[in-house]
């Protein structure tokens, strides 16, 4: 198992969640 790949995947998922959270935040603000 490549830890680098796992780490990248984790980071990718994290950024995706962050993006969706930000979108929801802007929607709520508006």
mmCIF file as gemmi writes it, N, C-alpha and C atoms, coordinates in Angstrom:
data_model
loop_
_atom_site.group_PDB
_atom_site.id
_atom_site.type_symbol
_atom_site.label_atom_id
_atom_site.label_alt_id
_atom_site.label_comp_id
_atom_site.label_asym_id
_atom_site.label_entity_id
_atom_site.label_seq_id
_atom_site.pdbx_PDB_ins_code
_atom_site.Cartn_x
_atom_site.Cartn_y
_atom_site.Cartn_z
_atom_site.occupancy
_atom_site.B_iso_or_equiv
_atom_site.pdbx_formal_charge
_atom_site.auth_seq_id
_atom_site.auth_asym_id
_atom_site.pdbx_PDB_model_num
ATOM 1 N N . UNK Axp A 1 ? 0.855 -1.204 0 1 0 ? 1 A 1
ATOM 2 C CA . UNK Axp A 1 ? 0 0 0 1 0 ? 1 A 1
ATOM 3 C C . UNK Axp A 1 ? 0.885 1.247 0 1 0 ? 1 A 1
ATOM 4 N N . UNK Axp A 2 ? 0.612 2.13 -0.926 1 0 ? 2 A 1
ATOM 5 C CA . UNK Axp A 2 ? 1.387 3.371 -1.003 1 0 ? 2 A 1
ATOM 6 C C . UNK Axp A 2 ? 0.742 4.433 -0.114 1 0 ? 2 A 1
ATOM 7 N N . UNK Axp A 3 ? 1.477 4.836 0.918 1 0 ? 3 A 1
ATOM 8 C CA . UNK Axp A 3 ? 0.932 5.834 1.834 1 0 ? 3 A 1
ATOM 9 C C . UNK Axp A 3 ? 0.734 7.171 1.129 1 0 ? 3 A 1
ATOM 10 N N . UNK Axp A 4 ? 1.627 7.466 0.145 1 0 ? 4 A 1
ATOM 11 C CA . UNK Axp A 4 ? 1.512 8.736 -0.573 1 0 ? 4 A 1
ATOM 12 C C . UNK Axp A 4 ? 0.174 8.824 -1.292 1 0 ? 4 A 1
ATOM 13 N N . UNK Axp A 5 ? -0.202 7.726 -1.969 1 0 ? 5 A 1
ATOM 14 C CA . UNK Axp A 5 ? -1.476 7.715 -2.693 1 0 ? 5 A 1
ATOM 15 C C . UNK Axp A 5 ? -2.631 7.917 -1.724 1 0 ? 5 A 1
ATOM 16 N N . UNK Axp A 6 ? -2.568 7.216 -0.595 1 0 ? 6 A 1
ATOM 17 C CA . UNK Axp A 6 ? -3.627 7.314 0.405 1 0 ? 6 A 1
ATOM 18 C C . UNK Axp A 6 ? -3.734 8.749 0.921 1 0 ? 6 A 1
ATOM 19 N N . UNK Axp A 7 ? -2.558 9.349 1.172 1 0 ? 7 A 1
ATOM 20 C CA . UNK Axp A 7 ? -2.518 10.726 1.678 1 0 ? 7 A 1
ATOM 21 C C . UNK Axp A 7 ? -3.127 11.677 0.656 1 0 ? 7 A 1
ATOM 22 N N . UNK Axp A 8 ? -2.753 11.487 -0.611 1 0 ? 8 A 1
ATOM 23 C CA . UNK Axp A 8 ? -3.286 12.349 -1.679 1 0 ? 8 A 1
ATOM 24 C C . UNK Axp A 8 ? -4.804 12.211 -1.742 1 0 ? 8 A 1
ATOM 25 N N . UNK Axp A 9 ? -5.29 10.984 -1.659 1 0 ? 9 A 1
ATOM 26 C CA . UNK Axp A 9 ? -6.731 10.746 -1.725 1 0 ? 9 A 1
ATOM 27 C C . UNK Axp A 9 ? -7.421 11.449 -0.559 1 0 ? 9 A 1
ATOM 28 N N . UNK Axp A 10 ? -6.814 11.33 0.619 1 0 ? 10 A 1
ATOM 29 C CA . UNK Axp A 10 ? -7.39 11.945 1.807 1 0 ? 10 A 1
ATOM 30 C C . UNK Axp A 10 ? -7.455 13.459 1.628 1 0 ? 10 A 1
ATOM 31 N N . UNK Axp A 11 ? -6.361 14.024 1.111 1 0 ? 11 A 1
ATOM 32 C CA . UNK Axp A 11 ? -6.319 15.47 0.905 1 0 ? 11 A 1
ATOM 33 C C . UNK Axp A 11 ? -7.374 15.887 -0.121 1 0 ? 11 A 1
ATOM 34 N N . UNK Axp A 12 ? -7.502 15.09 -1.184 1 0 ? 12 A 1
ATOM 35 C CA . UNK Axp A 12 ? -8.473 15.385 -2.233 1 0 ? 12 A 1
ATOM 36 C C . UNK Axp A 12 ? -9.888 15.403 -1.639 1 0 ? 12 A 1
ATOM 37 N N . UNK Axp A 13 ? -10.197 14.383 -0.863 1 0 ? 13 A 1
ATOM 38 C CA . UNK Axp A 13 ? -11.532 14.302 -0.244 1 0 ? 13 A 1
ATOM 39 C C . UNK Axp A 13 ? -11.73 15.496 0.69 1 0 ? 13 A 1
ATOM 40 N N . UNK Axp A 14 ? -10.689 15.846 1.423 1 0 ? 14 A 1
ATOM 41 C CA . UNK Axp A 14 ? -10.781 16.971 2.354 1 0 ? 14 A 1
ATOM 42 C C . UNK Axp A 14 ? -11.071 18.273 1.618 1 0 ? 14 A 1
ATOM 43 N N . UNK Axp A 15 ? -10.353 18.497 0.518 1 0 ? 15 A 1
ATOM 44 C CA . UNK Axp A 15 ? -10.554 19.731 -0.255 1 0 ? 15 A 1
ATOM 45 C C . UNK Axp A 15 ? -11.969 19.741 -0.822 1 0 ? 15 A 1
ATOM 46 N N . UNK Axp A 16 ? -12.444 18.572 -1.264 1 0 ? 16 A 1
ATOM 47 C CA . UNK Axp A 16 ? -13.799 18.495 -1.826 1 0 ? 16 A 1
ATOM 48 C C . UNK Axp A 16 ? -14.813 18.879 -0.751 1 0 ? 16 A 1
ATOM 49 N N . UNK Axp A 17 ? -14.647 18.337 0.44 1 0 ? 17 A 1
ATOM 50 C CA . UNK Axp A 17 ? -15.571 18.643 1.54 1 0 ? 17 A 1
ATOM 51 C C . UNK Axp A 17 ? -15.527 20.139 1.843 1 0 ? 17 A 1
ATOM 52 N N . UNK Axp A 18 ? -14.291 20.672 1.845 1 0 ? 18 A 1
ATOM 53 C CA . UNK Axp A 18 ? -14.13 22.096 2.139 1 0 ? 18 A 1
ATOM 54 C C . UNK Axp A 18 ? -14.89 22.929 1.117 1 0 ? 18 A 1
ATOM 55 N N . UNK Axp A 19 ? -14.783 22.543 -0.149 1 0 ? 19 A 1
ATOM 56 C CA . UNK Axp A 19 ? -15.458 23.282 -1.217 1 0 ? 19 A 1
ATOM 57 C C . UNK Axp A 19 ? -16.972 23.253 -0.999 1 0 ? 19 A 1
ATOM 58 N N . UNK Axp A 20 ? -17.507 22.087 -0.713 1 0 ? 20 A 1
ATOM 59 C CA . UNK Axp A 20 ? -18.958 21.969 -0.522 1 0 ? 20 A 1
ATOM 60 C C . UNK Axp A 20 ? -19.373 22.79 0.7 1 0 ? 20 A 1
ATOM 61 N N . UNK Axp A 21 ? -18.546 22.744 1.769 1 0 ? 21 A 1
ATOM 62 C CA . UNK Axp A 21 ? -18.863 23.514 2.969 1 0 ? 21 A 1
ATOM 63 C C . UNK Axp A 21 ? -18.903 25.001 2.629 1 0 ? 21 A 1
ATOM 64 N N . UNK Axp A 22 ? -17.901 25.436 1.836 1 0 ? 22 A 1
ATOM 65 C CA . UNK Axp A 22 ? -17.833 26.852 1.473 1 0 ? 22 A 1
ATOM 66 C C . UNK Axp A 22 ? -19.069 27.232 0.661 1 0 ? 22 A 1
ATOM 67 N N . UNK Axp A 23 ? -19.459 26.355 -0.252 1 0 ? 23 A 1
ATOM 68 C CA . UNK Axp A 23 ? -20.64 26.626 -1.088 1 0 ? 23 A 1
ATOM 69 C C . UNK Axp A 23 ? -21.866 26.786 -0.198 1 0 ? 23 A 1
ATOM 70 N N . UNK Axp A 24 ? -22.039 25.864 0.73 1 0 ? 24 A 1
ATOM 71 C CA . UNK Axp A 24 ? -23.196 25.93 1.627 1 0 ? 24 A 1
ATOM 72 C C . UNK Axp A 24 ? -23.143 27.226 2.431 1 0 ? 24 A 1
ATOM 73 N N . UNK Axp A 25 ? -21.919 27.582 2.846 1 0 ? 25 A 1
ATOM 74 C CA . UNK Axp A 25 ? -21.743 28.802 3.644 1 0 ? 25 A 1
ATOM 75 C C . UNK Axp A 25 ? -22.175 30.026 2.853 1 0 ? 25 A 1
ATOM 76 N N . UNK Axp A 26 ? -21.752 30.093 1.581 1 0 ? 26 A 1
ATOM 77 C CA . UNK Axp A 26 ? -22.119 31.254 0.759 1 0 ? 26 A 1
ATOM 78 C C . UNK Axp A 26 ? -23.631 31.271 0.557 1 0 ? 26 A 1
ATOM 79 N N . UNK Axp A 27 ? -24.213 30.106 0.341 1 0 ? 27 A 1
ATOM 80 C CA . UNK Axp A 27 ? -25.66 30.032 0.138 1 0 ? 27 A 1
ATOM 81 C C . UNK Axp A 27 ? -26.385 30.557 1.377 1 0 ? 27 A 1
ATOM 82 N N . UNK Axp A 28 ? -25.901 30.159 2.546 1 0 ? 28 A 1
ATOM 83 C CA . UNK Axp A 28 ? -26.537 30.596 3.793 1 0 ? 28 A 1
ATOM 84 C C . UNK Axp A 28 ? -26.357 32.103 3.96 1 0 ? 28 A 1
ATOM 85 N N . UNK Axp A 29 ? -25.123 32.589 3.633 1 0 ? 29 A 1
ATOM 86 C CA . UNK Axp A 29 ? -24.857 34.034 3.759 1 0 ? 29 A 1
ATOM 87 C C . UNK Axp A 29 ? -25.799 34.825 2.862 1 0 ? 29 A 1
ATOM 88 N N . UNK Axp A 30 ? -25.994 34.336 1.64 1 0 ? 30 A 1
ATOM 89 C CA . UNK Axp A 30 ? -26.858 35.057 0.708 1 0 ? 30 A 1
ATOM 90 C C . UNK Axp A 30 ? -28.311 34.884 1.144 1 0 ? 30 A 1
